[in-house]
């Protein structure tokens, strides 16, 4: 017995671009399966030891204020970042955090990296002759 032969002919569909006379392949229907406001992924890659700024309730000159404060990243998870501070920080319901560590999601708008400061000293450039 001979097995039946299946002929598979590749189907090539082209769409004519209006007014240009060119043809282009159709858009892949699977590419538009999900719609995002922005592409999924991490905007900033945080590492342990990085200096960051966090928008939270904290103490400044013995007053409780809400604003940006510098902290240091002490732990990074696949979803969260732990930031430790030198001054007292508070939760949104008013409780002080005893270990001064707050956790933030990686994509939170309340955490941002601190721009690196440029050295005040300029390195001397030795010209090549």
C-alpha positions as CSV (number, residue, x, y, z in Angstrom):
1,X,0.0,0.0,0.0
2,X,1.3,3.4,-0.9
3,X,0.7,6.2,1.5
4,X,-1.2,9.1,0.0
5,X,0.9,12.1,-0.9
6,X,-0.2,15.5,0.4
7,X,0.9,18.5,-1.5
8,X,1.3,21.5,0.6
9,X,1.5,24.6,-1.5
10,X,2.7,27.7,0.4
11,X,0.1,30.4,0.2
12,X,1.6,33.9,-0.2
13,X,-0.8,36.7,0.2
14,X,0.2,40.2,-0.6
15,X,-1.7,43.4,0.0
16,X,-1.3,46.3,-2.4
17,X,-0.3,49.6,-0.7
18,X,-2.5,52.3,-1.9
19,X,-1.0,54.8,-4.3
20,X,2.5,53.3,-4.1
21,X,2.3,50.3,-6.4
22,X,4.2,48.2,-3.9
23,X,3.0,45.1,-2.2
24,X,3.6,44.2,1.4
25,X,2.8,41.1,3.4
26,X,-0.3,41.2,5.7
27,X,0.1,41.9,9.4
28,X,0.3,38.9,11.5
29,X,-3.0,38.5,13.3
30,X,-1.3,36.9,16.3
31,X,0.9,40.0,16.9
32,X,-2.2,42.0,17.9
33,X,-3.4,39.5,20.3
34,X,-2.6,41.6,23.4
35,X,-2.7,45.4,23.6
36,X,-0.6,47.2,26.2
37,X,-0.3,50.9,27.2
38,X,3.4,50.3,27.1
39,X,5.5,47.2,26.5
40,X,5.7,44.9,29.5
41,X,9.0,45.0,31.2
42,X,11.0,46.9,33.7
43,X,11.6,50.6,33.1
44,X,14.6,50.7,35.5
45,X,16.7,47.8,36.5
46,X,17.5,48.1,40.2
47,X,20.4,46.4,41.9
48,X,21.4,46.0,45.5
49,X,23.4,49.0,46.6
50,X,21.8,51.5,44.1
51,X,20.8,54.9,45.4
52,X,17.2,55.7,44.6
53,X,14.6,58.3,45.4
54,X,11.3,57.3,46.8
55,X,8.1,59.4,47.2
56,X,6.8,58.6,50.7
57,X,5.9,60.1,54.1
58,X,9.1,60.7,56.1
59,X,10.6,62.9,58.8
60,X,12.6,66.0,58.0
61,X,13.7,68.4,60.7
62,X,11.3,66.7,63.2
63,X,8.3,67.3,60.9
64,X,6.4,64.7,59.0
65,X,6.3,65.5,55.3
66,X,5.4,63.7,52.1
67,X,8.0,64.0,49.3
68,X,11.0,62.5,47.7
69,X,13.7,61.0,49.9
70,X,16.9,59.1,49.1
71,X,17.4,55.5,50.1
72,X,19.5,52.5,49.2
73,X,18.2,49.3,47.5
74,X,18.8,46.4,50.0
75,X,16.9,43.7,48.2
76,X,15.5,43.1,44.7
77,X,12.9,40.5,43.8
78,X,11.4,39.6,40.5
79,X,8.4,41.9,41.3
80,X,9.5,44.1,44.3
81,X,12.3,46.4,45.4
82,X,13.2,46.9,49.1
83,X,14.6,50.4,50.0
84,X,16.1,51.3,53.3
85,X,16.4,54.9,54.6
86,X,18.4,56.7,57.2
87,X,15.5,58.7,58.6
88,X,12.1,57.5,59.8
89,X,9.5,56.6,57.2
90,X,5.8,56.1,57.6
91,X,3.1,54.0,56.0
92,X,0.2,55.7,54.4
93,X,-2.0,55.0,57.4
94,X,0.4,56.8,59.7
95,X,2.4,54.0,61.3
96,X,6.2,54.4,61.5
97,X,8.2,51.6,59.9
98,X,10.6,50.3,62.6
99,X,13.3,48.9,60.3
100,X,13.0,51.9,57.9
101,X,12.5,49.6,54.9
102,X,9.8,50.1,52.4
103,X,8.8,47.7,49.6
104,X,7.8,49.0,46.1
105,X,6.8,47.2,42.9
106,X,9.3,47.4,40.1
107,X,7.0,49.4,37.9
108,X,5.9,51.9,40.6
109,X,5.9,55.6,39.8
110,X,7.0,56.4,43.4
111,X,10.5,55.1,42.9
112,X,13.2,56.4,40.6
113,X,17.0,56.1,40.3
114,X,19.1,59.0,41.4
115,X,21.1,60.5,38.6
116,X,24.8,59.9,39.1
117,X,26.8,62.9,40.2
118,X,29.7,63.9,38.1
119,X,33.0,64.2,39.8
120,X,34.0,67.7,40.9
121,X,37.5,67.1,39.8
122,X,38.3,67.0,36.2
123,X,40.8,64.4,35.1
124,X,43.9,65.9,33.5
125,X,44.2,65.1,29.9
126,X,47.7,64.4,28.6
127,X,47.9,65.4,25.0
128,X,49.4,63.0,22.4
129,X,52.1,64.7,20.3
